[in-house]
Amino acid sequence: MTINKNKNSLLAQIKPLIRRFTSVDFGNVVYEEDFLKIIDDAQLEVVKYTRVPAGWNLLLHVCPVYYV
């Protein structure tokens, strides 16, 4: 899951459409604020929240991935 920090209406429209061209369903855009609220509502606690280092992986530079 990629977690987006800032609201982006273009990304929210494009991400579900990718399935039509690739047959891969990446789901809806997930925003950090909404994700942390779901965790809080479930009475869970975040122990570690770290971005996976991108290094030489160009995909991780474009789509940051977090370890939660």
Number of C-alpha atoms within 10 A of each C-alpha: 13 16 17 18 11 10 13 11 9 8 13 14 12 12 14 15 16 14 13 9 7 8 9 11 12 13 13 13 19 16 15 15 13 13 13 14 11 12 12 12 9 9 8 10 9 9 7 9 9 10 14 12 12 14 8 8 9 10 10 16 13 9 13 16 18 15 10 9
